[in-house]
Amino acid sequence: MNLKFEQFSVGDAISFEKKFQLEDFKKFAEISGDLNPLHHDAEYAAVYGNNQTIVPLHLIIGPLSRIAGMNFPGTPSLYLSHSVRAVSQLKYGETITYSAKIVALNSGKRVMTIKVIGFVGAKIIFDAEMNTRALRSEWNQEKDRVLIKSSSKKRVLITGASGAIGSAIARKFAHEGWHLLLQSRSIRTLNEAVLVNENDTSLELIEANLSTKKGLNSLIERIELLGDIGAVVHTASPPLNSSLRNLAEVNYSALKSITYAVLPQMLRQQYGKIMSIGSTAMLSLIDGFEDYAAAKSMAASYLKGLDAGFSAHGVNGYVFAPDFVSTEYSKEIRGSAPSLLPAEVASKLYNTLTSDSSFMTVQYIGSSEDGAYGFMPSSQLDANLPLSVAASKNDEGQSFYNKGANDEKLIVCIKLILPNVSNEQIRNGGMGLTPGWDSLAQIQIMLEVERHFKQKFSSVDFETLKTYNGILVALKTHKEVL
């Protein structure tokens, strides 16, 4: 097959799976000379490891050479460099999935930058960035893996698609060229509500009651069979007067199960958007909306954690919270209050989901606000609010924290370890909350804090000072060490 460097595009990706056994380590040990008993001695690992032997990192990343020599770009590849970060341990016999995605191209020098992640289920094992160069502009080579082109149409799962908002969202995504998987409790109602006549649009309808195990499992089975979900818009919700338990089952529990099903396929693409439809009732007390708002808030909290854990790998969580919408669903409670039209919500939601937006977007009639969950407009900000209330439109704008003498210096310090996260994500986060701030980054951050602030922290401090706010407070109590 004839290939040209110019055929590659930013966003092109491949994925494949591999298992490592103890026999693989023996071969690796012969070549590398690494005889560390943690990699092959179960008794040693039981005492000094995590009660299990683990695959060496350099054996795990061996397939990076395959990615360069067989895929990106292929046989004319010259491997230039890579950087690797270990995130979790891999056990022998586990199936690890590799995803490689082109993130930058230099056509003049025929150089490509590839981001690679290895994961088991939803657990990231490592991430890496590698640079390769094609020695020729054109060559013959048989394809090693199926290439997922950046221009490939993506599939969106929309739950509750027979409702006024869900069906409007479905029509918007269809108009923009997405493939659709639409869920509803009733196929008949779904057929009546969704009138999609876009050319070259794949449309699949599935009847499933998400409040039941059987219904949820039928949807998840279809998700796993398709294997190409690029976005989820979760609009499904029981009636407003339902019990808190039923509201939570659909708004939170079903969303969690759906997310667990789509995460591996999103990680293979290093692309994924998961959005819950919320409500302005989440931000203020509205009579009749209390249980509904509580269930939506559960979903928001879950997606916030998801976003912190996976946004560095291309998968993001979002909440879209419109004000009253002119639908039968809320008619009895909203009365004659001014309302958004479903089409307005669908248009704004689509733009939010497909752009570099904040975690939460609140839509009012004629305006919108972006920020983190729990934010409030800057006009309502009390200068004495604690850091936990912080949120912002951007790093310098609508932000709710108390700046101190050490604030900017600490931000700079943490950004040396986490260069791609925003100031807001740092100030409002910490380990497990801010993208990339895991146990390894925690150690690196504390070492940088010691170096920049000329202070020494104990091993206990290294383990307990896991948030930006905690470190900032601790800096006030420590004395400078010359």
N, C-alpha and C positions, 0 to 999 in steps of 0.2 A: 504494500500500500504506500502510495506517495504522500509524504507529509511535508509541510512547510512551516517555518517558525511563525509566519504571519497568520497561520490558522488558529493559533492559540489566543485566548482572550482572558483578561482579568475576570475571575469568577469561575473559570473552568475547574472542575473537580473530579476526582476519582475516589473510590473507596474499596477496601478489600479486608478480609479477615485472616487471622492466623492464630495458631496455638503453639505454645512452647512446652516441651517436656524436658525431663532431666537429661535425656539423651542429647538434646540440643545444647545443654549447658556443658556437657563433657566435650563436645566439639569446640565450643566457645572457649573453654578453659585451656585446651591444647593450643589454640591460636593466641589467646590474650595473656595467658599465664595467671589469670585471676582464679585463685583457688579458695576464695573466701567461703568458709563453711556455712555462712548465712544463705548461700545459694544452693547448697546441696546436702547439708547435714541436718536432718530433722531434729535430732536431740539438741544440737547447738541452738537451732532456731527456737526451740521450745523454751530455752533459758534466756537467750539474749535477743531474740527477735520477737516478732508478734505471733509467736507460736506456729510459725509456718515458714517454709523456705520460700524465697522470692526470686523472681527472674532478674538478672542483672540489667541495669538500665541500658548498657551498651549492646546487649543482646536484643533487647526490645526495639532499639532504634536501628537495628541492622537493616530493616526494610526501607529506610530512607534512601539507601543506595539503589534499591530496586525502583523507587519512585523517580529518582533522577535518571537512571540508566534505561528504564523501560517506558516511562510515561512523560515526565516533564524535564527536558523535552523528549528524551528517548535515546536511541543509540549514539547520536553525536554529542551526548552530554559530557560536559566537563564540570565536575563537582567543585564548587568554589568554597563554600563555607556553610556552617550551620550553628545555631544556638539552640540548646535544649534545656527544658525545665521539667524535672520530675515532680509529679503532683501526688500520685498514689502508687501503691505497690501492686505488682501483678503476680498472681500465683500460677504455678505450673498447671497446665490443663485448662485454664480459662481462655475463652475466645476473645481476643482483642481485635477491635475494628480500627483500621487506619483510615483516616480521611486526609487527603491532600488537596489543597486549593490554591490556585494562582492568585496572588494578591498584588503583584506588580510586574510590569514588563518593560524592558528597555530594548526596543526594536533595533536601534542603531548598533548596540553591542550584543544583541541576541542573548540577553540575560533575563532570567525570570526569578522572582522571589516566590517561594511556596510556603504556605502555612500548613503544618501537619499536626494533627492531634491523634492520640490513641486512646480508646475508651472501651470500657466493659459495661454494657447497659447504659446507665447514666453516670458512671464513675469515670472521670478523666484520669488516665494513667500518666500521660506526658503531653506536653505541647512543644512544638519546635518551629523554627523558621529557617529555611535553607535557601541558598542561592546557587543556581546552576547557569551554565552558558552552553549554547548550541554552537558547536564548531563549524557547522554547515547551515546554510539557510534552507536547504531542501535535501530530503533523504527518503529512502524506502524502508519501511518497517511494518510488521504486522502489529495490530493493536493488542496490547497486553490486558487492558481493562477497558470497560465501557466508560467513555468520557461523558460526564454530565456538563453540557455546555452552559455557559453563563446566560445564554439567550433562551434556554429551555423554559417552556411555560411551567409555572408552578401550580400546585393544587392547594386550595383553601378548604378547610372544614368549617362549616358554619352550622352551629347547633341552634335549635329553635328557629329554623329557617322559614317556618310557615307563618310566623308572626309578622306584624307590620314592619318592625325594625329589621328583623332577620331577612325577610324577603327583599327589602330595599337594599340591604347590604349585598345579598346574593346577586341582584341585578347589576350593582355597581362593579363587583369583581368580575362578572361575566363580560361586562362592557370593556373592562381593562384587559381582557384576554386570559384570565386565570381559568384553570380547570376547577370544577366545583364538586364537593361532596357535601350534600345537604341533609341534615338530620331533623326529624320532626316526630312527634308522637303519632301523627296520622299522615299516611301517604296521600290520602284523598285531599286533606286540607293543604298539604304541601304542593300538590299538583295545581290546585286552584290559586294558591298564593304566588307561586314562582313562575313567572312567564319569561323565560330566558330564550331568546332567539338569536343569540350572537353566533356568527360563523366560527367554525373550528373551535368550539368550546365543548369540552367534555363535561357532561352533567350526570351525576349519579345521586339518586335519592335513597335514603334509608329510613325506615320506620323503626323507632326505638324509644322506649320510655326510659329516660335516664335516671329516674328515681327507683328503678328496679335493677337487680343484679343481672337478670336475663337481658334486659334492654341495653344496659351499659356494655355488657360483654359482646353483644352482637355488633355494636358500633366499633368497639376496640378490635374485634376480629377483622372487620373490614379495613380499618386503619392500617393494621399490620400487614394485611394482604396487599394493599395498594403500595405502601412503602415509600411514598413520595410527597407526604404532606409538608408544605412549606409554611403554612400559616393556619392558625386556629382562631376563630372568632366565636366566643362562647356567649350566646345571647339567651340560651334556654333558661327558663325560670318558671316555677309554679306560680299560680295566682298570688297576688299580693296578700290575700287573707289566709294563705296556707300557714301551717304550723312552722315554727322555726326549724324543726327537724327536717321537714320536707324541703324547705327553702335551702337549707344548708346542704342537703344531699345532692341537689342539682347544681346549685351555684358554686359550691366548694368541692365536695367529694367527687362528683362526676368530672369536674375540671381537672382535679388532681390525677384521676385515673387516665383521662385522655392525654394529659401532659406526659405521664410516664410512658404511654404507648408511642407518642410521636417523637419523644426526645432522641432516641437512637437514630431515626431516619433524618431528623434535623441536623444532628451532629455529623452524620455522613456527608451532608451537603454543606456543613458549616454555615447554615442559614436557617433561621426559624423565627417566626413571630407568633406569640401566644397572647391573645387579648381577651380580657373579660369585660363585658358591658356592665358598667356600674351605674351610679346615679348620684346626682347632687345631694340626695338624701344621706349619702355616706358622710357628708361634711356638715350637715345641720340636722336638727331634730324636726322631723315632719310627721305630724300625727298620721298614723296608719301605715307608715313606712318603717317602723322601728325594726321589726324582725327581718324585713327585706334588706334594709341597710346593713344589719349585722351580718347576714349571709354574704352580701356583696363584699363587705370588709374582710371577711375570712379569705375570700378569693384574692383580694388585693394584697393581703399580707403574704399569701403563698406565692403569688407571682413576683412580688418584690424580692423574696428570697431566691426564686428561680433566676431572676434577672441578674442578681449579684453573683450567682454561681456560674452562669453560663454565657453572659453577654460577651465575655472575652473570647468565646469560642463561636460567636455568630448567632446565638440563640437569645432572644430578648423577651421579656414579659412586659405587658402594658395593661393599663386600665383606662377605659374610655367612659367618662361619666357625663351623659347629657342631662340637661334640665328636663322639665316635663315635655313629653313627646305626645303628639296628637294621635293616640292609639286607643283602642277599646280596652287594652290592658290596664291603663291608669285612669280611665274616664271618670269613674266614681270618685276618686280621691282628688284629682286635679281640678275637677269642676270646669269653670270657665277661665281658668288661669291661662295666660298666653303660653303657647306651646310651640316646640320645634316640629317640623315636618320630618317624617321618616327618611325622605330623600336627602334632606339637609344633614341628618345624622350620618347617613351612609357615605356621603361625599366627604365630610370632615373626617370620619373614621378612616376611610381609605387613605386619605392624604397623610394622616397621622401614622398609620401602620407602615406605610411604604416610604417614610422619610425618617431622617435622624431626629426623632422627637424625644421628649422627656417621658418618664415612666407613666405619668398620669396626665390626661387631658380632660378638662371639664369644659363642656360646651353649653353656652347660654344663647339666648336669642341675639344674634348679631355680634357675639364675641366669644372668646374662649380663653382659658388659662392653662398653662403647662407647668408641671413641677413634679414633686415627689408626693406620695400618698400622705395626707394629713396636712398639706400646705394651706396657707391662707394668703390672701392678697397683701402686698407690702403695706398698703394703706392701713391695715388692721394690726400691723406688727407692733408688739410691745418690746422695747429695747432690752427688757430684762428676761425675755423668754429663754428657756433652757435650750441646749443644743438639740435635744430630742425632738423639738418642734421644727427644726430647720428644714427648709426646702427652697428651691430656687428655679427661676426660669433659665438662668445661665449662671456661670461662675461669678460674674460681677454684678448681676442684677438682683432679682428677687430672692435674696438669701437670708435665712433666719438663724443666725448664730452670733455669738458675741466675740468679736475680734479682740485678741490680746496681743501682747508683745511677741509671743512665740508663734502666733498663728501662721503667718506667712512662711516663716522659717521651717515650721513643721510640715507644711504643705509641700514645699520644695524638697524636703528630705524624703517624704513618702513617695513623691513622684519620681525619684531616682529609681525606685523599685517598681512602681506602678505608673509608667509614663503615659499610658493611654486612658486613664480614668480622669474624670472631671474633678474640679475642686469640690463641687457639691457632693459627689459620691464619696470623696474622702472624708469631708467634714461630717457627713451624716452616716458614716459607716465604720467598718472595722473588719476583723477576721470573720469570714463567712457572710459578710454584708456587702462589702465593696468588691467589685469584680477583680479577680486575681489575688485578693488578699487571703491566701490560704496559710497553712501551718508553716510552709517553707518561706513564704513572703514575710510572715510574722517575724521570724528570726532575722531575716535580712533588714527589715524595717527597724527593728530594735538596735541592730548593730549600727545602722546609719544614724539613728537618733543619738546613740552614745558618741559617735564621731563628730556630728555636727554641733551638738550642744555641750560637748566635753564633760559628759556625765556618765557615771557607771550605774548600771542597774543589775539587780540580783537575778538569779535564775527564776525565782518566783515572779519577779516583775516581767520577765520575758514571757512567762506563761499566762499572766493575768492581765497585762495591759494590752488588750486585744481590740480596743477601739480608739479612734482619733481623739475623742473626748477624754478617755481615760489617760492616754499618753500626755495630753495637754495639761490635765490636772496634775499628773505626777511630776511634770517638769517644774511646776511651781514649788514643789516640796523638796526637790533635789538641789544640791549645791554643785557649783561648777568644780570640775576636777582638772587641775592644771597638769 
